[in-house]
Amino acid sequence: MKINLDSIGSELQGKNPAVDKLVAETTGYTVEISRQLRTMSYLLHPPLLDETGLQSALRWYAEGFAQRSGIQVDLKINPEFRRLPDDLEIAIFRVVQESLTNIHRHSGSPTATIELTSGPENIRLQIINAGKGMPDRAQRGSKFVPGVGIMGMQERMRQFGGTFEILSKGKGTTVVAMVPTERTLREAV
C-alpha cells in the first residue's frame, strides 16, 4: 500500500493540494498500521520465547508491561523451572498476557504478581492482583458470560489437560492455571 501511495503521490504531486493532503495522510496511516502490526506480531510471539524460553520472554514482557501500564509487576519463577514444549510455553505466555491486560483494564490494581512453579505433579501459574475483584456474578457463575480472553485462557489450559480458575473474594483476584507435569514431560521427550 505504501509503495502504491508513494507512486500516486509522485504522479499527482502539486496538481491538487487536497489530493496531496489525502495521499500524505493515508501514507502516514499506512506507516502507522505497519508499525502497529509489527509490534502486535512481536508481542504475540516474541523471538525470545523460541530462542531462550518462557522465563526470558516473561521477564521481557513483564518489564515492558510495567513500563507501559505503570503497574508494578513482580515475577517469581522457581529456580528449578526448565524449558517446556514450545506450544505449552506459548500457551502460558498468552495466559500471562491476557491476565495482565485484564488487570490493567479492569482491576485498578497498582500491582501484579506472577508466580510460575513446576513440581512433581504440575506446572502452576498464578497471577495475583490487589484490585477491586471480580463481580459476584462471576464467582457464582450466574448469568456471567466470560469474555473471549477468559474463554481463550480456559481453552489453552484444557488443551494440555490442565485447569484454569479465577478466584476473587471482594478485593483482589487470582488466576490459577495448572498443567499436569507427567503429561507435559512425556510430550517434551
N, C-alpha and C positions, 0 to 999 in steps of 0.2 A: 504494500500500500504506500509506503513512504517513497519508494522508487518511482511509482506511478505519479504520486503527488508532486515529487520533485520535477518530473518531466512536464507535467501540466503547468506547474508554476513557472518553469523556464520558458515554456512556449507562450504563455499568456502574460508574462510579467510586464507590467506597465500599461497594458491595454485597457484594463478596467480595475480601478482601485478596490472596488467592492469584491471582485473575484480574487484579487491578490490577497486581500484580508482573509477571505474564506479559505483559500489554499494554505495560508500561513497558520491559521487557527487549526485547521484539520491536520496539517503536518505535525503541529505541536501535540494534538490529541493522540495521534498515531505513535509518536515517540513515547509519550507517557504510558499509553496502553502497553507498548512493547516492554517498557521498563517494569511495569507492574506485573506483567505475565512472567518475566524472567524471575522477579522476586518471589512470586507465588510458587512458581515451579521449584525454585531453590528451597523454599520453606517446606513444600510438600515432601520433598525427598532430598535433603541436604547431602552433598557428597561425603561429608564426614560419617554419615550413617554407614555407607559402604566401606569407606577407607579405614576408619578407626573404630567404628562400632557405636552402639547405643549410648554408652557412657559419655563419650566425647560429644556426640550430637545433642544429648540432653543438656550438657553443660553449656554448649554454644547457644542452644535455643533459650534456656532459662536466663542466661545473661542478657541476650538480646531482648527477650520479653520484658525483663525487669527495666531495662533502659527505656523501651518504648512505652510501657504502661505505667511506670512509677511504682509498681507493686514489687515489694521485696520478696525474692524467691530464694528459698533455702533448699538446696538439692542434697539429698543424703543417699548414697549408694553404698551398700556393704562392700568391703574390700575384696571379698571372695567372688563378687559378681563377674561373670565372664561372658564372652560372646554367645549370642543365641542365633537360631536360624534367622536368615535375612527377613523373611516375611513376618516373624514374630517381633523382631526389632522394629520394623516399620509399624506394626500394629500398636506396640507400646508407645512409640514415639507419637503416633496420632492421638492416642488416648490422652497423653500429656498435653499435646497442643490444644485439643478440644477442651480439656478441663481448664487449662489456663485461660483460654478465650472466654469460657463461661464465667470464670472468676472475675475477669476484667469487665465483662458486660453486665453481669447480674448481681454479684455478691457485695460489692462495696468494700471488700476486704483489702487492707493495706499489705497483707502478706499472703504467701502461699508456700506450703512445704511439700516437696516431692520426696517420697521415700521409696526406693527400689531395692528389694532384697531377693535373694534366692536361697532356698533351703532345701532340705531333702524331699519335701513334699510338694512345694510350689514356688513359683516366682510371684512375688506380691508387689503390686504398685499401689501406693496411697498418695492421693493429692488432697491436702488439707487446707482449708481457708478459715478465716475468722470473721467471715461476712455475715450478712443478715439471714442466711439459711434459706432452705427451700420452702415453698408454701406447704401448709399442712396437707393439702390435697395430693401433693406429690408423695408424701410419706404414706398416706392411707391407700393410695392407688385409685382413689375415686375420681373418675372422670378426668384424671390427669393424663394428658397426651404428651409424652415426652417429645422434645424436638428431634429433628433429624440428627443432630450431633450426639445426643444421648443414645438414640437407637443405633447409630453407627458404632459407638463405643461398645455397646452391648453385643452387637453382632461380631465385632472384631475379636472380642474375648471368647465368644461362643464358638467361633470357627477353630479355636485351639483347645476346645474342651474346657474352657475356663469360665469364670464367673465375673459379673460386674454388678456392683451395687452402689447406691448413693445413700449415705447416712447423714441425716440432718435433724437436729432437735433444737429448735429455737434459733440459736445463733451458731453460725459456722456450718460447714458442710465438708464431708469426707467422701471422696470417691475411692472405692476399693476394687481393684481388678486383680484377679488371680488366675494363673495358668498352672496346671499340674506339671511338676518338674519331670517326672518319668516320661511322659509323652514328648515333652519338649526335647529332652536329651536324646530320646530314640530318634526323633526326626532330624536332629542335628548331625547324627552319625552318617 
